[in-house]
Each structure stands twice: as C-alpha cells, then as structure tokens.
Amino acid sequence: MQIRESAEMYLETILRLSEKGPVRSIDIAREMGFSRPSVSVTIHNLADEHYVKLADDGVITLENKGREIAERIYERHQVLSALLMRIGVPEEIAVEDACKIEHDISVESFDCIKEAIRKNDNMSDILKK
C-alpha cells in the first residue's frame, strides 16, 4: 500500500490528536501549521480514498486502512526518535530527523533496527511492545 508522505503526516497527526479527544480540521491546521482550507481539501481527499471518515459534525476519524498507516508511521517515529536520543542526538534534532526518516525507511531496514534494539539489553526499553 503506497501513500504519499504528506498524507502519512496527516494520518499520523490525526492519530496523535485523537488520543486527546475528537479531531476536527482546525485541530489539524493548528498542529501542522497549515491553513484550514488546505487541511479541508486534504481531509476530503483522504475521505474519498477511505483513509478517514468525516462526520456531519466535522469530527474526523481514521478508517481501518488510515489507522494502519498512521500506527506504522507513529511507531517508526517513536522508535527512531528514542534511538537517536539514546545515541546522543539532542532531542529536538532527533525528533526532526526521525520525522524525515520514518517516511522513507524500508520495512526491512526498520525491522532490522527493531531486532537490533531487542537484542541490546541496554536499549530494549525503546520498544514499547
């Protein structure tokens, strides 16, 4: 399943915001620093592709395939950020770099990183599972 990086960022943002409560376009716009009209267009496109559901009251929820992508990207972000900080990268840089890497890293490479972390007792706490 191939999806553009910008859509992945929207889905991840919706996932993170939904942990705090109902998500609306204005919440996404504020979080991502985008205009409401830009967010509205993207959300409607994501709804047309069945990644999100847009309710009549404006609440946005992830459809199954949108949630799957969001959770995958969010896991990558968390693991890569923690790994980079653990090896000495300052937090702000680690989070920024993880955001860049999370969209491009292959499944195989990410799985190998997770396996290496699992095998290292001093780093296994990075994985939440």
C-alpha positions in Angstrom: 0.0 0.0 0.0 1.7 3.2 -1.2 0.7 6.6 0.0 2.3 10.0 -0.2 4.4 11.4 2.7 2.1 14.3 3.2 -0.9 12.0 3.6 1.1 9.9 6.1 1.8 13.0 8.1 -1.9 13.9 8.2 -2.8 10.4 9.3 -0.2 10.4 12.0 -1.3 13.8 13.2 -5.0 12.6 13.4 -3.9 9.5 15.3 -1.9 11.6 17.9 -4.7 14.2 18.2 -7.4 11.5 18.6 -5.7 10.3 21.8 -6.7 13.6 23.3 -10.3 13.7 22.0 -12.3 14.4 18.9 -10.3 15.7 16.0 -11.5 18.5 13.7 -9.8 20.2 10.7 -9.0 23.3 12.9 -7.1 21.0 15.3 -5.0 19.5 12.4 -4.4 23.0 11.0 -3.1 24.3 14.3 -1.0 21.2 14.9 0.6 21.1 11.5 0.8 24.9 10.9 -1.4 24.7 7.7 -4.3 26.8 6.7 -7.8 25.5 7.3 -8.7 25.5 3.6 -5.6 23.4 2.8 -6.4 20.9 5.6 -10.0 20.7 4.4 -9.0 19.8 0.9 -6.6 17.1 2.1 -9.1 15.7 4.5 -11.8 15.4 1.8 -9.3 13.7 -0.4 -8.3 11.3 2.4 -12.1 10.6 3.0 -12.6 10.0 -0.7 -9.9 7.3 -0.6 -11.4 5.8 2.6 -8.4 6.7 4.9 -10.5 8.9 7.1 -14.2 9.4 7.8 -15.6 12.9 8.1 -18.7 13.1 10.2 -21.5 15.6 9.7 -20.4 17.4 12.9 -16.9 17.8 11.5 -15.2 15.1 13.6 -12.5 13.2 11.7 -11.8 9.6 12.5 -9.4 7.1 10.9 -10.7 4.4 8.8 -9.0 1.0 9.2 -6.5 1.5 6.4 -5.8 5.0 7.6 -5.3 3.8 11.1 -2.9 1.1 9.9 -0.7 3.6 8.1 -0.8 6.1 11.0 0.2 3.5 13.6 3.0 2.3 11.4 4.4 5.8 10.9 3.9 6.7 14.5 5.7 3.6 15.7 8.6 4.4 13.4 8.7 8.0 14.7 8.7 6.9 18.4 11.4 4.2 17.9 13.7 6.3 15.7 13.4 9.3 17.9 14.2 7.3 21.0 17.1 5.5 19.3 18.7 8.8 18.0 18.4 10.3 21.5 19.8 7.2 23.1 23.0 7.5 20.9 23.4 11.2 21.9 21.4 13.2 19.4 19.8 16.2 21.0 16.0 15.7 21.4 14.9 18.5 19.0 17.2 17.2 16.3 16.3 13.5 16.9 12.6 14.2 16.6 13.1 16.3 13.4 15.4 13.7 11.8 13.1 10.8 12.8 10.2 12.6 11.1 12.3 12.7 7.9 13.4 9.0 8.1 10.1 7.5 9.1 8.5 8.1 5.7 11.4 6.7 3.6 12.9 3.8 5.6 12.0 0.3 4.2 10.1 -2.2 6.2 13.1 -4.5 6.1 15.5 -1.8 7.5 13.1 -0.8 10.2 12.5 -4.4 11.2 16.3 -4.9 11.5 16.6 -1.8 13.6 13.9 -3.1 16.0 15.6 -6.5 16.1 18.9 -5.0 17.0 17.3 -2.9 19.7 15.6 -6.1 21.1 19.0 -7.9 21.2 20.6 -5.0 23.1 19.5 -5.2 26.8 20.5 -1.6 27.3 18.2 -0.4 24.6 15.2 -2.8 24.7 13.2 -0.2 26.6 13.0 1.9 23.4 10.4 -0.6 22.1 7.1 -0.2 23.8 5.9 -3.7 22.9 
